[in-house]
Every structure is written in structure tokens, then in C-alpha cells.
Amino acid sequence: MEKNRGVIRELLKYEYELGHSVKEAIENINRAKGAGTVAQRTAYEWYSKFESGNLTVEDNSRSGRPREVDREAVLNAVKDAFTIFIS
């Protein structure tokens, strides 16, 4: 089961605010939530952000494909394309 990214980030932030090292944070989270819950690379990346003063745990906005799909828009596009193809 994939763990919720937001929860992992909040746990990392909590560990950071307690003054725990990255290693301690990884050990604590994996002990509490199960082995492999947080990867070493993930923990170091988030600690680096926190140390730079960025304490938000949200993803930065970026261009590209949206994470969520507007199903109605997709269905309408398919219907329109199908209508053109049939005509």
C-alpha cells in the first residue's frame, strides 16, 4: 500500500521541527509506520527544503499534465472526435 505523500511530508516536518536529524527522522517514521515508509532520498530532499526556510509541504505548481483528469472534458473530446470520424 502506497503511503500518502502529504502524511509523510508532515511527519518529516514534525521531525525537523523537533530538531531530529534526517537519520533519526527516517528511523522514527519507519519504526512507527512500517519499514520503507520514507526513503532516505525523500527525507534528505525535504530536510534540505526545510533548512532553506521553505516549511511548506505542498507540491510546487508546475507545467505539464495535470495530476487529476477532467473526465467530462475527455468524454466530450472523444465524442467530438468520434462524430468527426463518422461524418
PDB file as gemmi writes it, atoms N, CA and C in Angstrom:
CRYST1    1.000    1.000    1.000  90.00  90.00  90.00 P 1                      
ATOM      1  N   MET A   1       0.843  -1.190   0.000  1.00  0.00           N  
ATOM      2  CA  MET A   1       0.000   0.000   0.000  1.00  0.00           C  
ATOM      3  C   MET A   1       0.884   1.247   0.000  1.00  0.00           C  
ATOM      4  N   GLU A   2       0.627   2.126  -0.923  1.00  0.00           N  
ATOM      5  CA  GLU A   2       1.403   3.361  -1.003  1.00  0.00           C  
ATOM      6  C   GLU A   2       0.944   4.329   0.085  1.00  0.00           C  
ATOM      7  N   LYS A   3       1.906   4.876   0.802  1.00  0.00           N  
ATOM      8  CA  LYS A   3       1.596   5.828   1.870  1.00  0.00           C  
ATOM      9  C   LYS A   3       1.270   7.185   1.256  1.00  0.00           C  
ATOM     10  N   ASN A   4       0.427   7.921   1.926  1.00  0.00           N  
ATOM     11  CA  ASN A   4       0.046   9.250   1.476  1.00  0.00           C  
ATOM     12  C   ASN A   4       1.250  10.182   1.560  1.00  0.00           C  
ATOM     13  N   ARG A   5       1.617  10.796   0.450  1.00  0.00           N  
ATOM     14  CA  ARG A   5       2.777  11.692   0.416  1.00  0.00           C  
ATOM     15  C   ARG A   5       2.654  12.841   1.398  1.00  0.00           C  
ATOM     16  N   GLY A   6       1.460  13.397   1.488  1.00  0.00           N  
ATOM     17  CA  GLY A   6       1.246  14.523   2.394  1.00  0.00           C  
ATOM     18  C   GLY A   6       1.510  14.154   3.838  1.00  0.00           C  
ATOM     19  N   VAL A   7       1.096  12.956   4.226  1.00  0.00           N  
ATOM     20  CA  VAL A   7       1.317  12.497   5.600  1.00  0.00           C  
ATOM     21  C   VAL A   7       2.807  12.331   5.858  1.00  0.00           C  
ATOM     22  N   ILE A   8       3.514  11.737   4.919  1.00  0.00           N  
ATOM     23  CA  ILE A   8       4.957  11.542   5.078  1.00  0.00           C  
ATOM     24  C   ILE A   8       5.657  12.892   5.200  1.00  0.00           C  
ATOM     25  N   ARG A   9       5.267  13.847   4.384  1.00  0.00           N  
ATOM     26  CA  ARG A   9       5.876  15.180   4.439  1.00  0.00           C  
ATOM     27  C   ARG A   9       5.603  15.849   5.775  1.00  0.00           C  
ATOM     28  N   GLU A  10       4.378  15.714   6.275  1.00  0.00           N  
ATOM     29  CA  GLU A  10       4.041  16.293   7.584  1.00  0.00           C  
ATOM     30  C   GLU A  10       4.876  15.645   8.682  1.00  0.00           C  
ATOM     31  N   LEU A  11       5.058  14.336   8.603  1.00  0.00           N  
ATOM     32  CA  LEU A  11       5.876  13.641   9.594  1.00  0.00           C  
ATOM     33  C   LEU A  11       7.330  14.110   9.525  1.00  0.00           C  
ATOM     34  N   LEU A  12       7.843  14.286   8.315  1.00  0.00           N  
ATOM     35  CA  LEU A  12       9.214  14.787   8.165  1.00  0.00           C  
ATOM     36  C   LEU A  12       9.343  16.197   8.732  1.00  0.00           C  
ATOM     37  N   LYS A  13       8.355  17.038   8.477  1.00  0.00           N  
ATOM     38  CA  LYS A  13       8.378  18.402   9.013  1.00  0.00           C  
ATOM     39  C   LYS A  13       8.336  18.375  10.536  1.00  0.00           C  
ATOM     40  N   TYR A  14       7.512  17.520  11.095  1.00  0.00           N  
ATOM     41  CA  TYR A  14       7.404  17.376  12.549  1.00  0.00           C  
ATOM     42  C   TYR A  14       8.754  16.962  13.141  1.00  0.00           C  
ATOM     43  N   GLU A  15       9.380  15.978  12.530  1.00  0.00           N  
ATOM     44  CA  GLU A  15      10.696  15.524  12.998  1.00  0.00           C  
ATOM     45  C   GLU A  15      11.720  16.655  12.893  1.00  0.00           C  
ATOM     46  N   TYR A  16      11.665  17.407  11.801  1.00  0.00           N  
ATOM     47  CA  TYR A  16      12.577  18.541  11.612  1.00  0.00           C  
ATOM     48  C   TYR A  16      12.368  19.579  12.705  1.00  0.00           C  
ATOM     49  N   GLU A  17      11.106  19.902  12.975  1.00  0.00           N  
ATOM     50  CA  GLU A  17      10.802  20.914  13.991  1.00  0.00           C  
ATOM     51  C   GLU A  17      11.191  20.461  15.394  1.00  0.00           C  
ATOM     52  N   LEU A  18      11.242  19.156  15.620  1.00  0.00           N  
ATOM     53  CA  LEU A  18      11.705  18.636  16.910  1.00  0.00           C  
ATOM     54  C   LEU A  18      13.227  18.696  17.028  1.00  0.00           C  
ATOM     55  N   GLY A  19      13.888  19.002  15.917  1.00  0.00           N  
ATOM     56  CA  GLY A  19      15.344  19.096  15.929  1.00  0.00           C  
ATOM     57  C   GLY A  19      16.039  17.773  15.675  1.00  0.00           C  
ATOM     58  N   HIS A  20      15.283  16.791  15.193  1.00  0.00           N  
ATOM     59  CA  HIS A  20      15.877  15.487  14.905  1.00  0.00           C  
ATOM     60  C   HIS A  20      16.650  15.533  13.594  1.00  0.00           C  
ATOM     61  N   SER A  21      17.703  14.743  13.530  1.00  0.00           N  
ATOM     62  CA  SER A  21      18.480  14.640  12.298  1.00  0.00           C  
ATOM     63  C   SER A  21      17.669  13.878  11.254  1.00  0.00           C  
ATOM     64  N   VAL A  22      18.140  13.929  10.023  1.00  0.00           N  
ATOM     65  CA  VAL A  22      17.461  13.199   8.954  1.00  0.00           C  
ATOM     66  C   VAL A  22      17.451  11.707   9.277  1.00  0.00           C  
ATOM     67  N   LYS A  23      18.579  11.214   9.738  1.00  0.00           N  
ATOM     68  CA  LYS A  23      18.684   9.791  10.074  1.00  0.00           C  
ATOM     69  C   LYS A  23      17.680   9.411  11.160  1.00  0.00           C  
ATOM     70  N   GLU A  24      17.577  10.235  12.187  1.00  0.00           N  
ATOM     71  CA  GLU A  24      16.612   9.972  13.261  1.00  0.00           C  
ATOM     72  C   GLU A  24      15.179  10.003  12.726  1.00  0.00           C  
ATOM     73  N   ALA A  25      14.904  10.966  11.851  1.00  0.00           N  
ATOM     74  CA  ALA A  25      13.559  11.086  11.277  1.00  0.00           C  
ATOM     75  C   ALA A  25      13.188   9.831  10.495  1.00  0.00           C  
ATOM     76  N   ILE A  26      14.102   9.372   9.669  1.00  0.00           N  
ATOM     77  CA  ILE A  26      13.854   8.163   8.876  1.00  0.00           C  
ATOM     78  C   ILE A  26      13.579   6.976   9.793  1.00  0.00           C  
ATOM     79  N   GLU A  27      14.423   6.813  10.799  1.00  0.00           N  
ATOM     80  CA  GLU A  27      14.256   5.691  11.732  1.00  0.00           C  
ATOM     81  C   GLU A  27      12.928   5.783  12.473  1.00  0.00           C  
ATOM     82  N   ASN A  28      12.595   6.966  12.964  1.00  0.00           N  
ATOM     83  CA  ASN A  28      11.354   7.144  13.728  1.00  0.00           C  
ATOM     84  C   ASN A  28      10.116   6.867  12.881  1.00  0.00           C  
ATOM     85  N   ILE A  29      10.092   7.438  11.681  1.00  0.00           N  
ATOM     86  CA  ILE A  29       8.923   7.276  10.812  1.00  0.00           C  
ATOM     87  C   ILE A  29       8.778   5.824  10.368  1.00  0.00           C  
ATOM     88  N   ASN A  30       9.873   5.217   9.966  1.00  0.00           N  
ATOM     89  CA  ASN A  30       9.802   3.829   9.511  1.00  0.00           C  
ATOM     90  C   ASN A  30       9.470   2.871  10.653  1.00  0.00           C  
ATOM     91  N   ARG A  31       9.910   3.185  11.858  1.00  0.00           N  
ATOM     92  CA  ARG A  31       9.564   2.350  13.009  1.00  0.00           C  
ATOM     93  C   ARG A  31       8.070   2.481  13.327  1.00  0.00           C  
ATOM     94  N   ALA A  32       7.547   3.698  13.243  1.00  0.00           N  
ATOM     95  CA  ALA A  32       6.144   3.939  13.587  1.00  0.00           C  
ATOM     96  C   ALA A  32       5.175   3.497  12.491  1.00  0.00           C  
ATOM     97  N   LYS A  33       5.537   3.712  11.240  1.00  0.00           N  
ATOM     98  CA  LYS A  33       4.608   3.489  10.123  1.00  0.00           C  
ATOM     99  C   LYS A  33       4.939   2.280   9.258  1.00  0.00           C  
ATOM    100  N   GLY A  34       6.055   1.646   9.519  1.00  0.00           N  
ATOM    101  CA  GLY A  34       6.426   0.463   8.747  1.00  0.00           C  
ATOM    102  C   GLY A  34       7.677   0.699   7.926  1.00  0.00           C  
ATOM    103  N   ALA A  35       8.481  -0.344   7.837  1.00  0.00           N  
ATOM    104  CA  ALA A  35       9.742  -0.264   7.095  1.00  0.00           C  
ATOM    105  C   ALA A  35       9.486   0.189   5.664  1.00  0.00           C  
ATOM    106  N   GLY A  36      10.311   1.108   5.204  1.00  0.00           N  
ATOM    107  CA  GLY A  36      10.205   1.586   3.832  1.00  0.00           C  
ATOM    108  C   GLY A  36       9.180   2.677   3.608  1.00  0.00           C  
ATOM    109  N   THR A  37       8.581   3.172   4.681  1.00  0.00           N  
ATOM    110  CA  THR A  37       7.581   4.232   4.523  1.00  0.00           C  
ATOM    111  C   THR A  37       8.209   5.485   3.935  1.00  0.00           C  
ATOM    112  N   VAL A  38       9.355   5.864   4.452  1.00  0.00           N  
ATOM    113  CA  VAL A  38      10.037   7.048   3.925  1.00  0.00           C  
ATOM    114  C   VAL A  38      11.423   6.627   3.445  1.00  0.00           C  
ATOM    115  N   ALA A  39      11.738   7.020   2.222  1.00  0.00           N  
ATOM    116  CA  ALA A  39      13.038   6.712   1.635  1.00  0.00           C  
ATOM    117  C   ALA A  39      14.064   7.747   2.072  1.00  0.00           C  
ATOM    118  N   GLN A  40      15.299   7.327   2.137  1.00  0.00           N  
ATOM    119  CA  GLN A  40      16.378   8.217   2.549  1.00  0.00           C  
ATOM    120  C   GLN A  40      16.447   9.441   1.639  1.00  0.00           C  
ATOM    121  N   ARG A  41      16.372   9.232   0.344  1.00  0.00           N  
ATOM    122  CA  ARG A  41      16.456  10.345  -0.612  1.00  0.00           C  
ATOM    123  C   ARG A  41      15.335  11.357  -0.378  1.00  0.00           C  
ATOM    124  N   THR A  42      14.119  10.862  -0.165  1.00  0.00           N  
ATOM    125  CA  THR A  42      12.973  11.738   0.091  1.00  0.00           C  
ATOM    126  C   THR A  42      13.207  12.576   1.332  1.00  0.00           C  
ATOM    127  N   ALA A  43      13.660  11.930   2.386  1.00  0.00           N  
ATOM    128  CA  ALA A  43      13.888  12.634   3.650  1.00  0.00           C  
ATOM    129  C   ALA A  43      14.942  13.726   3.484  1.00  0.00           C  
ATOM    130  N   TYR A  44      16.040  13.418   2.812  1.00  0.00           N  
ATOM    131  CA  TYR A  44      17.093  14.419   2.622  1.00  0.00           C  
ATOM    132  C   TYR A  44      16.610  15.585   1.764  1.00  0.00           C  
ATOM    133  N   GLU A  45      15.819  15.300   0.736  1.00  0.00           N  
ATOM    134  CA  GLU A  45      15.297  16.382  -0.110  1.00  0.00           C  
ATOM    135  C   GLU A  45      14.401  17.320   0.692  1.00  0.00           C  
ATOM    136  N   TRP A  46      13.508  16.759   1.521  1.00  0.00           N  
ATOM    137  CA  TRP A  46      12.612  17.598   2.301  1.00  0.00           C  
ATOM    138  C   TRP A  46      13.348  18.345   3.401  1.00  0.00           C  
ATOM    139  N   TYR A  47      14.303  17.717   4.042  1.00  0.00           N  
ATOM    140  CA  TYR A  47      15.089  18.417   5.062  1.00  0.00           C  
ATOM    141  C   TYR A  47      15.842  19.586   4.437  1.00  0.00           C  
ATOM    142  N   SER A  48      16.348  19.401   3.228  1.00  0.00           N  
ATOM    143  CA  SER A  48      17.043  20.478   2.529  1.00  0.00           C  
ATOM    144  C   SER A  48      16.107  21.661   2.298  1.00  0.00           C  
ATOM    145  N   LYS A  49      14.863  21.391   1.911  1.00  0.00           N  
ATOM    146  CA  LYS A  49      13.883  22.462   1.721  1.00  0.00           C  
ATOM    147  C   LYS A  49      13.589  23.168   3.034  1.00  0.00           C  
ATOM    148  N   PHE A  50      13.401  22.384   4.090  1.00  0.00           N  
ATOM    149  CA  PHE A  50      13.099  22.972   5.396  1.00  0.00           C  
ATOM    150  C   PHE A  50      14.259  23.847   5.877  1.00  0.00           C  
ATOM    151  N   GLU A  51      15.477  23.369   5.688  1.00  0.00           N  
ATOM    152  CA  GLU A  51      16.651  24.125   6.132  1.00  0.00           C  
ATOM    153  C   GLU A  51      16.825  25.422   5.356  1.00  0.00           C  
ATOM    154  N   SER A  52      16.302  25.484   4.132  1.00  0.00           N  
ATOM    155  CA  SER A  52      16.398  26.712   3.335  1.00  0.00           C  
ATOM    156  C   SER A  52      15.304  27.710   3.705  1.00  0.00           C  
ATOM    157  N   GLY A  53      14.444  27.320   4.657  1.00  0.00           N  
ATOM    158  CA  GLY A  53      13.389  28.222   5.104  1.00  0.00           C  
ATOM    159  C   GLY A  53      12.022  27.932   4.518  1.00  0.00           C  
ATOM    160  N   ASN A  54      11.958  27.003   3.587  1.00  0.00           N  
ATOM    161  CA  ASN A  54      10.686  26.629   2.963  1.00  0.00           C  
ATOM    162  C   ASN A  54      10.047  25.516   3.795  1.00  0.00           C  
ATOM    163  N   LEU A  55       9.077  25.887   4.630  1.00  0.00           N  
ATOM    164  CA  LEU A  55       8.453  24.906   5.520  1.00  0.00           C  
ATOM    165  C   LEU A  55       7.115  24.384   5.010  1.00  0.00           C  
ATOM    166  N   THR A  56       6.770  24.713   3.778  1.00  0.00           N  
ATOM    167  CA  THR A  56       5.530  24.190   3.215  1.00  0.00           C  
ATOM    168  C   THR A  56       5.743  22.741   2.786  1.00  0.00           C  
ATOM    169  N   VAL A  57       4.703  21.942   2.905  1.00  0.00           N  
ATOM    170  CA  VAL A  57       4.806  20.541   2.495  1.00  0.00           C  
ATOM    171  C   VAL A  57       4.003  20.268   1.223  1.00  0.00           C  
ATOM    172  N   GLU A  58       3.519  21.329   0.601  1.00  0.00           N  
ATOM    173  CA  GLU A  58       2.744  21.203  -0.636  1.00  0.00           C  
ATOM    174  C   GLU A  58       3.685  21.139  -1.834  1.00  0.00           C  
ATOM    175  N   ASP A  59       3.224  20.501  -2.902  1.00  0.00           N  
ATOM    176  CA  ASP A  59       3.977  20.485  -4.151  1.00  0.00           C  
ATOM    177  C   ASP A  59       4.004  21.880  -4.746  1.00  0.00           C  
ATOM    178  N   ASN A  60       5.099  22.237  -5.379  1.00  0.00           N  
ATOM    179  CA  ASN A  60       5.150  23.482  -6.135  1.00  0.00           C  
ATOM    180  C   ASN A  60       4.355  23.289  -7.416  1.00  0.00           C  
ATOM    181  N   SER A  61       3.692  24.351  -7.855  1.00  0.00           N  
ATOM    182  CA  SER A  61       2.963  24.238  -9.118  1.00  0.00           C  
ATOM    183  C   SER A  61       3.971  24.134 -10.251  1.00  0.00           C  
ATOM    184  N   ARG A  62       3.598  23.408 -11.264  1.00  0.00           N  
ATOM    185  CA  ARG A  62       4.492  23.240 -12.405  1.00  0.00           C  
ATOM    186  C   ARG A  62       3.670  22.980 -13.648  1.00  0.00           C  
ATOM    187  N   SER A  63       4.299  23.194 -14.786  1.00  0.00           N  
ATOM    188  CA  SER A  63       3.592  22.977 -16.041  1.00  0.00           C  
ATOM    189  C   SER A  63       3.565  21.486 -16.353  1.00  0.00           C  
ATOM    190  N   GLY A  64       2.785  21.146 -17.321  1.00  0.00           N  
ATOM    191  CA  GLY A  64       2.708  19.744 -17.715  1.00  0.00           C  
ATOM    192  C   GLY A  64       1.333  19.175 -17.481  1.00  0.00           C  
ATOM    193  N   ARG A  65       1.261  17.890 -17.576  1.00  0.00           N  
ATOM    194  CA  ARG A  65      -0.012  17.194 -17.434  1.00  0.00           C  
ATOM    195  C   ARG A  65      -0.549  17.342 -16.012  1.00  0.00           C  
ATOM    196  N   PRO A  66      -1.821  17.688 -15.877  1.00  0.00           N  
ATOM    197  CA  PRO A  66      -2.393  17.820 -14.532  1.00  0.00           C  
ATOM    198  C   PRO A  66      -2.483  16.461 -13.845  1.00  0.00           C  
ATOM    199  N   ARG A  67      -2.416  16.463 -12.516  1.00  0.00           N  
ATOM    200  CA  ARG A  67      -2.496  15.218 -11.759  1.00  0.00           C  
ATOM    201  C   ARG A  67      -3.895  14.633 -11.806  1.00  0.00           C  
ATOM    202  N   GLU A  68      -4.893  15.479 -11.953  1.00  0.00           N  
ATOM    203  CA  GLU A  68      -6.265  14.998 -11.999  1.00  0.00           C  
ATOM    204  C   GLU A  68      -6.824  15.216 -13.398  1.00  0.00           C  
ATOM    205  N   VAL A  69      -7.665  14.323 -13.813  1.00  0.00           N  
ATOM    206  CA  VAL A  69      -8.238  14.380 -15.150  1.00  0.00           C  
ATOM    207  C   VAL A  69      -9.677  14.864 -15.058  1.00  0.00           C  
ATOM    208  N   ASP A  70     -10.031  15.769 -15.959  1.00  0.00           N  
ATOM    209  CA  ASP A  70     -11.420  16.210 -16.076  1.00  0.00           C  
ATOM    210  C   ASP A  70     -12.108  15.205 -16.993  1.00  0.00           C  
ATOM    211  N   ARG A  71     -12.729  14.210 -16.390  1.00  0.00           N  
ATOM    212  CA  ARG A  71     -13.326  13.114 -17.160  1.00  0.00           C  
ATOM    213  C   ARG A  71     -14.382  13.596 -18.151  1.00  0.00           C  
ATOM    214  N   GLU A  72     -15.163  14.571 -17.756  1.00  0.00           N  
ATOM    215  CA  GLU A  72     -16.210  15.079 -18.645  1.00  0.00           C  
ATOM    216  C   GLU A  72     -15.593  15.706 -19.893  1.00  0.00           C  
ATOM    217  N   ALA A  73     -14.518  16.454 -19.719  1.00  0.00           N  
ATOM    218  CA  ALA A  73     -13.851  17.073 -20.866  1.00  0.00           C  
ATOM    219  C   ALA A  73     -13.276  16.004 -21.794  1.00  0.00           C  
ATOM    220  N   VAL A  74     -12.724  14.952 -21.222  1.00  0.00           N  
ATOM    221  CA  VAL A  74     -12.171  13.866 -22.036  1.00  0.00           C  
ATOM    222  C   VAL A  74     -13.286  13.174 -22.819  1.00  0.00           C  
ATOM    223  N   LEU A  75     -14.385  12.869 -22.141  1.00  0.00           N  
ATOM    224  CA  LEU A  75     -15.512  12.221 -22.825  1.00  0.00           C  
ATOM    225  C   LEU A  75     -16.062  13.080 -23.951  1.00  0.00           C  
ATOM    226  N   ASN A  76     -16.187  14.378 -23.712  1.00  0.00           N  
ATOM    227  CA  ASN A  76     -16.673  15.286 -24.754  1.00  0.00           C  
ATOM    228  C   ASN A  76     -15.719  15.324 -25.940  1.00  0.00           C  
ATOM    229  N   ALA A  77     -14.426  15.333 -25.673  1.00  0.00           N  
ATOM    230  CA  ALA A  77     -13.440  15.353 -26.751  1.00  0.00           C  
ATOM    231  C   ALA A  77     -13.512  14.071 -27.572  1.00  0.00           C  
ATOM    232  N   VAL A  78     -13.681  12.945 -26.896  1.00  0.00           N  
ATOM    233  CA  VAL A  78     -13.792  11.664 -27.605  1.00  0.00           C  
ATOM    234  C   VAL A  78     -15.063  11.637 -28.447  1.00  0.00           C  
ATOM    235  N   LYS A  79     -16.170  12.103 -27.876  1.00  0.00           N  
ATOM    236  CA  LYS A  79     -17.434  12.142 -28.629  1.00  0.00           C  
ATOM    237  C   LYS A  79     -17.305  13.028 -29.861  1.00  0.00           C  
ATOM    238  N   ASP A  80     -16.675  14.200 -29.694  1.00  0.00           N  
ATOM    239  CA  ASP A  80     -16.483  15.114 -30.821  1.00  0.00           C  
ATOM    240  C   ASP A  80     -15.611  14.469 -31.898  1.00  0.00           C  
ATOM    241  N   ALA A  81     -14.539  13.824 -31.483  1.00  0.00           N  
ATOM    242  CA  ALA A  81     -13.644  13.173 -32.436  1.00  0.00           C  
ATOM    243  C   ALA A  81     -14.361  12.028 -33.139  1.00  0.00           C  
ATOM    244  N   PHE A  82     -15.160  11.287 -32.410  1.00  0.00           N  
ATOM    245  CA  PHE A  82     -15.904  10.171 -32.984  1.00  0.00           C  
ATOM    246  C   PHE A  82     -16.915  10.672 -34.007  1.00  0.00           C  
ATOM    247  N   THR A  83     -17.581  11.776 -33.687  1.00  0.00           N  
ATOM    248  CA  THR A  83     -18.559  12.367 -34.602  1.00  0.00           C  
ATOM    249  C   THR A  83     -17.882  12.805 -35.893  1.00  0.00           C  
ATOM    250  N   ILE A  84     -16.723  13.415 -35.788  1.00  0.00           N  
ATOM    251  CA  ILE A  84     -15.977  13.856 -36.972  1.00  0.00           C  
ATOM    252  C   ILE A  84     -15.536  12.648 -37.787  1.00  0.00           C  
ATOM    253  N   PHE A  85     -15.097  11.600 -37.121  1.00  0.00           N  
ATOM    254  CA  PHE A  85     -14.622  10.395 -37.791  1.00  0.00           C  
ATOM    255  C   PHE A  85     -15.746   9.700 -38.558  1.00  0.00           C  
ATOM    256  N   ILE A  86     -16.944   9.661 -37.968  1.00  0.00           N  
ATOM    257  CA  ILE A  86     -18.099   9.007 -38.586  1.00  0.00           C  
ATOM    258  C   ILE A  86     -18.613   9.815 -39.774  1.00  0.00           C  
ATOM    259  N   SER A  87     -18.546  11.138 -39.707  1.00  0.00           N  
ATOM    260  CA  SER A  87     -19.125  12.007 -40.744  1.00  0.00           C  
ATOM    261  C   SER A  87     -18.451  11.881 -42.061  1.00  0.00           C  
TER     262      SER A  87                                                      
END                                                                             
